[in-house]
Amino acid sequence: MSDATLTVRNLATGFKMGGRVMNVVREVNLEVRKGEVLGLIGESGSGKTVTGMSILRLLPDNAVTEADTLDFLGTDLLSLSAERFREMRGTRLAMVFQDPVGAFNPSKKISWHLKQVFERAGTKSPEHAARAKNWRQASIKLLADVGIPHGANVMRQYPHQLSGGMLQRTLIALVLVFEPDLIVADEPTTNLDNIVERQILRLFRDLQKRLDCGFLYVTHDMTIAAMLCDRIAVMYAGSIVEIGPTKQIFSDPKHPYTQGLLASALALDTKTERLQEIPGELPNPGNLPPGCLFEPRCKFAKAECRAKPPAMTDVGGGRNVRCVLYGHG
Amino acid sequence: MGFLWYLTIRIGGALATVAVGSFLIFLIMKLAPGDPALAVLGESATPETIAAYHKEFGLDEPILVQFGIWAKMVLQGDLGKSIALAGKFPIKDLLATRLPITLFIGMYGLVIAVVISLIAGTAAALRHGKLTDTVATSIAVLGISMPDFWFSYVLILAFALSLDWFPSYGFTAPGESWIGAFHSGFLPALAIAAPMAGVFARILRASLLETARREYVTAARSYGFAAPFVFVHYVFRNAVIPFVTVLGLQVRYLLGGVVIIERVFGISGMGSLMVDAAFARDYPVVQACALTFLVGVLFVNLLVDIVCALLDPRRTR
C-alpha cells in the first residue's frame, strides 16, 4: 500500500519479569493510512494500549518489542537508534494521553509547556523554527483553534488550575504545534464527562482532517469508535481478531467476540431489560489456551478451535477475521 | 489562595507554636523535681536562706505569673541569669558565644548530608537495579544504622588519631578563623551528616523512581525532549519536593545529634551547654536552650514550607 502511514507486521511485545518474558501482545498486523482514523478496540487488558505505546517506543525499559515490519512512511522504526527515534517524536510522531491532568508537568505553567514544544518542533523545518520564535502569539492562535478563546490567560495557569477538558484541548494544541504524520491517542476522552467528550471528539475529527495524518485511536468504547473511526481493529487477549471498515463491522460483525462487544454496547442504547455481556474473562497472558484465545468464552466453540490458533482470513471488502467459522486462511 | 496569604498563615502558625511551646518548656522545667535553691546553696542551706533565694528569683510566685515575668523578659531580649554558673552570667552572653558554634556545626553537617544525598540518591536512581544502586543503597542503610557517637569515635580513630588529618578534640570558632572552623568542624559535621545523608539519599532515590513512572514523564518523552532535559525539568524538579519536606522533618534529629556529637568532640556549643545546665538544675539556662532549639526548629520548618510552596505550585496557587 503506497498510502500507508504506518505498517505493522507481526508485532509482539512482552515484559521481562524475573528472568522470563511475559508476552502480552502478539501477531499484530495493522496499517494506518494517510488521512484515516483506525480504531483499536478491546476491553481493559486486551493489549491495545501496549500496542500503541510499543509503536512509539514509550514503554518502560523492561518491555521487549519485536516485529517483522514496523514501517513509518518508509522509515524502519525497528532499526532506528534511540537517538534517531527521539528525533521522530515531537516532529513526526505524536501521542495523546488518557489522563490529561497527569500528562502535564505539575510544576510548570501551560506557557512553559507550549514554549518547550514549540522549540522542539522548531528543529523540524524553517517554518516551524520561525513560528518557535513567536511562540507566544502562535500559542494563543493554536489555543483558539482548539476552542480556548482566552489563551493568554490559560497560559499563565498551572495545570492543576484547569479542568480536564481544558487540559485535553491544550494537549491537542501541543500536538498541533509540530503537525505530526501519525498520532496515537490512548483513550483520550475516558476521564472526561459526556458533553466535553463529544466536544473533544469533534476536535479530534477536525484535527485529523486539518493535518491529514494517520490516526491510531485506542478505545474500549464502541460508540466513540463508531463516531470517529474509518476502520476498526478489534483486539482480544493481545491479538487482533477482526479488522475492517467501521460501517461493515457494525452492520455485520463476523468474529463472535466482535458480535459480543456490539451486543453489549447496543444493549445500553436500546434499553433491553438485561445487560448483554460476554461470559467469562480474558485469559491470563502467562497461561493462554492452546487454540483460539476466545474459545473458552465462545458460544460457537468446537473441537478444532482448541487444536491450534486460527489464522487471519480475508473475507473480502477489506475485512480480515481470525476465526475458523470463516475458513482457515 | 495566594502565596502571600499562605505565608501569613504559616508565620502566624509558627508564632502560635512558639507561644504554646515556650509555655510547655517553662511548665515542664517547673514540674521537674529538685529545688534550684538547694542546688546552688548546698545541703547546709537554712529555710531562711532558701526563702530569700526563692524571693530573689521570683520562685515563690504562682506559675502563670512566673511565666508572664519570664516571657516578658524574653521578649525584651533578657533571658535571665544563670543560677549555677559562677559569676551568674547573663544567659544572653552565654548564647552569643555558644549558638554560633552549634549553628555552624549543624549547618555544616546539613550541607554535607544534602550534597552526599543528592549525588548518591540521583546516581542510585539513574542506575536503578545496577551495581551503583546496590552500593549506594547499602552505604545509605549503613549510615542510618550506625549510632552517631560510635561513628564519631571511628572517625576520630581513623582521621584524627591514625592519619592526623583533623583534630580529635575541640573546635576553632568561625569568629577566630573560618578555615580553622571548616577544618576542625569537619569530623563532627560528618558524624552528624551520616545518618541524615542515608535517610535523604533513600528518600530522593525513591522519589526519583516514583516520579519517573508518572505519565507526564512519558508525555515529555513523546515530545522528543532529550533525556537530560526530561530528567532535570520533569523528574528531578518534581521529585525534589518530598526530598525538601523530609529535610525539614529531619532538622530536629540534627539537634539531638548535636548534643551527643558536641560531647564526643569536646565542643562548647548549645548541646554541651544544655546538658551541663540540666545536670546543675540551672533552670533559666535549660529554658533558654530549649527555647532556642524550639525557635530554631520552627524557623527551619517555616523555611522548608516556604521553599516547598515555591517549588510546588499546587500548595498555594
Interface residues (C-beta under 8 A of the other chain):
Chain A: L56 L58 P60 R86 E87 M88 R89 G90 T91 L93 A94 M95 F97 Q98 D99 G102 A103 F104 N105 P106 S107 K108 Q116 V117 R120 Y158 H160 Q161 L174
Chain B: R213 R214 E215 Y216 T218 A219 A220 R221 S222 Y223 G224 F225 A226 A227 H233 Y234 R237 N238 I241 L311 D312 P313 R314 R317
